[in-house]
Every structure is written in C-alpha cells, then in structure tokens.
Amino acid sequence: MLDTTLMVVEDDQVLRDRLDRILGREIRQVKSYSGPTEALGDLENFVPDIVLTDIKMPGMTGLEMVKAIRQTLPNIPVIIASAFSDPDYFMTSIRLKVENYVVKPIDVEQLMETIETIVKRLQAQKLLKEKDSLLQQYKNIVDLSASIVMINRQGLITYVNDRFCDLSNYKRQALLGQPYNKVWHPDMPEGFFRDFWKTVTKQKVWQGIMKNRQPDGSTFYVDSTIAPVLNVDGTTNEYISINVDISDLILSKKQLEQDIVTDRLTELPNRIKLQQDLKDFDDFTILMIDLDHFKEVNLLFGIHFGDRVLQFFADTLRRMAQPFNISCYRIASDEYGLLAKSDRRESFRELVEEIKSEIETNPLQYEKVSFEIDFTCALLYCDQEKYNPVEQLQSTIEEAKTKRHFLLEHNADALLQKQYEENFEWTKKIKSGLHDDRVVVYFQPIYDIKENFISKYECLVRLIEPDGTVVPPALFLNAAKRSRHYRELTQTVITQACRAFSHRTESFSINLSIEDLTDEETLDFLIVSTERYQLQNRLIVEVLESEGIDNFSMIQTVFKRLTDAGLRLAIDDFGSGYSNFSYLVDLPISFLKIDGSLIRTIAEDSNARIIVQSIVMFAHKLGIKCVAEFVSSEEILQIVTELNIDFAQGFYIARPQAALDGCFCRTEE
C-alpha cells in the first residue's frame, strides 16, 4: 500500500465509485468529490499529497480548480484524467505545470504506475528536504560556534561567514577573491602555506593554530581545521576552513608565562626564570646576594618597610648591572642573583664592590631616615652540568656569613669530587637494595576536595637501609639515573604499584623521568604491566615539568602511545621549571600538579596565590584537573579550596604510608 493521500474529483458517479473502490485498496487514504466546488470547500480539512481530476465539470473546470489549489499548494502534483482534447485546455494545463495525464476510459494499471512514480518523487523530495534542513541546522550551529572560510583550488577566498568577518574585522567584500594568507600574520613560519597546502591538496585534513592579523595590525589566534570538500566524482574544487577563536587563551597563556617568571614586588625575573636561563648556557658566572638580618628588618619596621628595602635594592642592582651586561634576578625573599655567560668572575667582583659603595654613599631614604643595607655574596663559575648552582651558592652564603666574609667564591672542583664519591656510595646501596628487595613503594593519598574522599594515590619510591632507615628518593635518585640500575629501579616501582592496585578501585600515579620516557624497554614494560593487571584508565603517569620537554615531537609520540594504551597523563611540579603552557594546549594532559614551592607559601605570599589562581583558571579552560601539592595545614587547604583546585596532597591530608591496608580518610580535627 502506498503511503500517500489522494484527492479524486470526478462528476461521473460510476467512475468515481469505481476509482474509490480500486484505489482505496492500494493507497492509504483516498477521498472523492463530485465537483471542484465541493473539493475546494473541504481543502482546509483535507490536504492531499496528489490531486486526480477531470477537466470538464459543471460550474467550474478541473483546471480552474487546480489554479485555485495552486495558490496555497503551489507544488502539489496533479493528474488530469480526461477524454477532452481541446488545445486551449491543454495549454492551460501546461501553464499550470501539470505534468501527469491519463486518458479516459482510465486504465487503472497505468494510473497506478503514474501515482507510484509521483509518490517516489515526493518521497525523494521529502528526504532531500529533511537532509537540507539538517544540513542547514548544522551550518547554523557551526556558524554560531566557529568562523568559516571557503577557499578554491587557487587559494582564493570564496566565502566567509559573519563570525569570521567579526573576528578578523574585515568587510566581506574585502576578503572575497583575496588569497587566504591575506589575514595571516607575518610571524607565521616561512613555508607554512606550502606545508598546509601540500596536506589539503592530498585530500587530507590539516589541523593547527594560526596567528592572524586584523586590518589595524591587531593579532588574533584561531585553532583551525581545514578539509577538502569532495565532489561526487571524488575531486576537489574547494576547501573549508573551520576556525575557533582562541585569542583569549593564547594571550592569557603568554601573560601567565610572564607572571610565573617575574617577581611582582621588584619586577625582576625570579628563580624560575633563572633556572630557565641557566639551561641556555654551557658555562656561566653566577653571583648570589643575601641581605643580612632581613627578617629582623621586617619584625622591627614592618613588612611595608621591608618591601621598600627589597625594591630599593632591586632598582640599584638593575641600574648598576646593566653596563656590565649582567642579568639580575630575585631568587627568594631576601636573595638576589646575577648571571652572565662565560667566565666573568673579575667583572662580578668589580660590580659587587661598586654596588656596596653605591649603597653606602646613597643609602635608602625613608621618612627622612637613612637606612644602610648590608649584604653577603657568593660567587661561582661553572662549566659543568653536575649540580644545581643556586643550591650550592646558598650553602656558600651560609659559610661566608659564618666566616664573616663579604664575598666568598665557591669551590666547584671540590664539590664535584665530593659528589662523585657520594654517587659511588649510593650506587652500591641501590644495587644492594634491589638485590635484597629493599626498594619499596610508599603510597600518599590524594584528596578529592569537591567529593570529600580519597580518590587517588601517588606511588613514591623508597630505599630501606639494612638498619631500617627509610631513605627518600631525593638522596639517591640522581645517582640511580647515572647508574646501570636505573631501569631495574623503575621497573621495580611499576611492578609493585600495579600489584598493589590490581585488586583495588582507586586511581594511582607513578613518576617517570625523561630518561624513562625515552627508554623503549621501560615503556614496553609499563604498557604490558598495565594490560596484565587490567589497570587501563586508572594508572596515571606523572612527568616532571621541571626537567623540560625539549624534543616535543618525540614526547607527543610517547604520550599518544601511553594514552592509546589507556594510561592518563599528569604534569608534575608545574610552575617550577619551564612552565611552558603550550604543553597543556598541545599534549593530552589530564592532571596538572602545581609545584609545592607555590603552594607551600600561598598563605603568606600574595604573588604565589595570584600565580596559582591563574594556572588553575587556564588549566580548567582546557578541561585539565589541578592538584595542589604540599598541603601542610588547614589554612592552605582552605585557600586551595577557595581557588577551585580539584585535589589536595600533602602532610595535612596524610603522609606517605608503606601499606594500603584499610582506607585513608581525612577527618576534621
């Protein structure tokens, strides 16, 4: 039975009844009328899909009725059934766009074939209309959410939607017919267009971030997806570019990167920036300056005056170091650093004497009182990458104060020899610990702030001495990395952690270094262990942000391999090293662990709080959860909760434990 409705208009009652009876068996609904007037009068109640009508009938012809129906239903199919062959009627039917005719006496079989043909056409039109409607809805949705550009095979713009015009600040007429690179910023890499065009002309989809420029020179960024539009024969005449405005995200990223490496009080680069700059030098000279008795200054004169002292000293350093081409940093509360490439020890000695003389001659004037600033210096020339110069200079500063020296030079050679001896001893202890099963995993709970329960654990390696002393990794891990036992150490941690959680439901994390990520055997071992213990979507790999991710393409490949295997990824100690926010945008990161140096001081350091707040806002925009490390008090937990951080970890929540017996639960005091 045909799923359609048919209006039959015929003044011959015998024929009308016959058609009613026969067609009623083949068509879902057939309604018959004795004349045009009756049919038109019922049109409000019955709107047919098809009209079958005679031509010559009393009062009104069938063609006059069709003309009246076409005023409200202009596209309704009409079948003319008549023995009447007057040319005038024939021409009128053509003008009314009547395409279907049957001759009386009616051949019912032929009539049904005509109706079936019309029904198929109507169904195809309906399907096409539905698809057009759906496509239009898709287009409307895309237009509302993205900026659209169409380009032809010559790279010329053929279409832009309103949203792209608003974003680019170009009039539509100024873009149509122009090369697509008209809106690109000159900073776009050389060869970018060639590489992108090579991709899409191979009928592949290109994705990436584009830096664009408005007519007035202002910059905007888009996350762009460009795909070929295929013809029926598989060829391509046009390409569609769908662009999402990420300008706010990119600009906030740049501002946040700047905030993280700048001390807000003095506007000098901070310790994080110093660590970044040290990585750029093969050899360097570094000087640390510590203000003497600064804590007493704060206690006696107040924090406001202490801030004024810090600003005054920073301004003096900046002004006097500039002629020497020496960079200045504020390393900690009352510590400053000076850095230069190569061996500049003589210049540094000269500079600190000039700084001392300048401050003695022109001391800080505050409320008509002169205030002299005393300080102690430690100097180091380094052409090795064996140790952290800042940490070593801090110990040298203490030695200088003990000996009452104004300037003390650090003995790097003696330190290296001492470190070689310590590494040798630790290597022996690691080997023995692995052999005797004294390398173990401790578990530290991670508290879900919003849900108020322990949802995760971090797995931390410990070395147990024969006498039972628990040795933290900070003492032996660097030595382990330089030994042939490091891979075995990592695999031991992976095995113990996977076994511990194989019969539990919580997620857990393991720390991996850059050395681990570049070791094919370790990666294979990790993935196989995940599959063996069925820990997909529960095992989280933490990667230290402070180590830097230099080979970005390699890291992308490794991270994709890990996520394809069902592992999730976290950046650890974020804010301690490069703080490269492009990692967060371009890598499949699930968690961001904010460095403890920021969380530890967040209760009293407004700068740390501002930086953490910015990091959290940026991460959440990308759908990344944040973890606060070193939560050591109720006050800090309250602050990280106010900052909308998702998880908390630290001694206030729970200390690392040797066993997972029972269930950790944070309780109120």
ABEGO torsion letter per residue (X at the ends): XBBBBBBBBBABAAAAAAAAAAAAAABABBBBBABAAAAAAAAAABBBABBBBBABBBGBBAAAAAAAAAAABAABBBBBBBABABAAAAAAAAAAGBABBBBOBBBAAAAAAAAAAAAAAAAAAAAAAAAAAAAAAAAAAAAAABBBBBBBAAGBBABBBAAAAAAAGBBAAAABGBBAAAABBAABBBGAAAAAAAAAAAGBBBBEBBBBBBAAGBBBBBBBBBBBBBBAAGBBABBBBBBBBAAAAAAAAAAAAAAAABBAAAGBBBAAAAAAAAAABABBBBBBBBBBGAAAAAAAAEAAAAAAAAAAAAAAAAAAAAAAGBBBBBABAABBBBBBBEBAAAAAAAAAAAAAAAAAABBBBBGGBBBBBBBBBBBBBBABAABBAAAAAAAAAAAAAAAGBABBBBBAAAAAAAAAAAAAAAAAAAAAAAAAGABBBBBBBBBBAAAGBBABBBBBBBBBBAAGBBBBAAAAAAAAAABAAAAAAAAAAAAAAAAAAAABABBBBBBBBAAAAABAAAAAAAAAAAAAAGABGABBBBBBAAAEBABAAAAAAAAAAAAAAGBBBBBBGBGABAGBAAAAAABBBABBBBBAAAAAAAAABAAAAAAAAAAAAAAAAAGBBBBBBGBABAAAAAAAAAAGBABBBEAAABBBBABABEBBBBBBX
